[in-house]
Amino acid sequence: MPPMNAPVPTSSTAFRLRAAELRDVQPIVGMIRELAEFEQLTHLLQVTPEKLRPQLFGEKPVAEAMVAEIEADEGGKPEVAAFALFFTNFSTFLAQPGLYLEDLFVRPAYRRRGIAQALLQRLATLALERGYGRFEWSVLDWNANAIAFYESVGATVMPDWRICRVTGDALRTLGGETG
């Protein structure tokens, strides 16, 4: 893979991958909204730039993000066309950290141009550079296009595993809060 900020030429679009910067928070939030619409989960959406900013760039960031930026025409401003938001997890079986991809989203106008694959390759490289033992993510079971794409890059969709989640009132109850 070329270095992080090197342009990645494709047949129709030149783009570069780079670590997200503070100026990218607004475009990332916009793409999170687009992702929620696609997944029909806007009713769960609470993200705002003010809530996301400290999680990525605050005193103790808990996540990282990478963006794909489309190179602008002469004199134009580059456009953020995609993002990947990820964080470190841990495998007790491997006794090693891993990289967990929370979200990867490419705006519809820029799909099928190699951006998603380039982001996945960059994150896999990052996991290897950091000495991580795994690179994992989840996919909705109805998203056949995403599943086929992930399998095409070598991912195994784990058929026997289900995500367990506790949020909101259930989290407060489990955590012993009374209210």
N, C-alpha and C positions, 0 to 999 in steps of 0.2 A: 504494500500500500504506500502511496505517496505520503509525505509528511502531513501533519494535521492541517495546515493552512494552504497546502498546495491545491490548485484547481484539479478537479476530477473531470476530465473531458468525457462526454458521452456523445452519441450520434446526434442528439438534438439540443442538448443543454449542457453548458459548463457550470459546474457548481464547486463549492469548496466546503469542506467540513471543518468546523472549529468548535472549541469549547464555548459554551454560551457565556455571554457577558451581560452585565446589568441592563444594557440597552435592549436586550432580547426578551426581557420579562413580559412586556406587553404582547409581542407577537406569539410567544409561547402560550400565554393565557388564551389568546384568540384561537390558537390551534387546539388547545385543550377543549375549548367550547365546541369547535368543529368536530372533534373526536367524540365528545359526549352526544352530540346530535346524531352522528353516524351510528353510535352504539345504542341510541334511544335511551340515554341515561341522564338527560338534562335535569331531571328532577333531583338528582343527587349532587349536582354541581354547586360548589361553594367557593371555587377558586376565584381569587382576585389578584391583581398585581401586588397589592399590599400584603396579602397572605402568602403568596409564593416567594416574593423577594427575599425574606429572611431565611427561608428554607434552602435557597440556592446560594445566597450571597451574604448571609448574616454572620454573626459572630461564631456560631456553631452550625454550619450548613449540614443538613442531613441528606441531601441529594445533590446530584450533578446533572448537567444537561449539555447536550451537544446539538448544534444546529447545522443544517445544510443551507447554504446561502447561494442563491442564483446570481451569477455575475451579471451586472447591469450592462446595458448597451452604453455607447459613448456618453459620458457625462451623467448617466443615470445612477440611482442609488441601488445597491444590491438588495435583494428581497430574501427574507427568511422563508424558505419553502417547506422546511421539515424540522422536526426536533425529535430527540430521544432523551428521555429523563430516566436516570438510573441511580442506584445506590448500592452499597456493600451489604451483603447478607453473610451468613455463615453456615457451613455444613459441618455438623458434628461427625458424620460418617467419614468425611475427608479430613477433618480437623484443619480446614482451610476456609478462608473467606471466599466469597463468590461475588459476581456482579449480577444484580437483578435489574432487568429492564422493566420499568413500570409502564412506560408508554413510548411508542414510536408512532409518529404520524407524519404523513406526507400529504400536503395539500393536493386535492384532486387534479389540478391543472399540471402538476409536476410528477404524477405517478408514471410508472413504467419507463423510467429514465435511468434506473440504476441507483437512485438516491437511497432507498431503503436498504438495499444490499450493501451499499458503501457504508451506511451507518452501522449495520450489523457487523461488518468486517472490522470497522474501526473499534467498535466496542469489544469484539473478541480479541483484537490485538491489545487493547488496553487491559483486559482481564489477564492475558498472558504476561504482559509487562509487569503487572502488579503481583504476579505469582498466585493468582486466584485459581481455584480448582474447577469452577463452574461458571457458566453464563446461562442464565435462565430468564424466562418470561412466561406470561400466560396469554392465552388467546381464547376468545369466545367460541364456543363449540359450533355456532351457526355461521361463523366467518370462514367459509370454505376457501375463498381466495387467499386469505392470510395463511390459513393452515397449509394450503398447497405451496405457497411461497416459502414459508418457514421450512417445510420438509425439503424443498428444492435446494436450500442452502445447508442442509445437513442436520437440522433440528429434529428431535424426536418429540412428538406430541405424546405426553404421558397419559395413557388411557385410564389408568387405575387411580389417579390422584385427583382430588377435588380441593378447591380452595375453601377454607373456612374463614369466616370474617365475623367480627363482633364490632358494631358501631353504635353510636347514639345511646339510646336508653338501655339497650342490652349491654353495652360496654360499661355504662355507669353502674348497672346492677351487678355485673360480674366483678367490677372493681370495688364493690362494697359501698358505693355512694348511696345515701338515702335521700329522698327528696320529696 
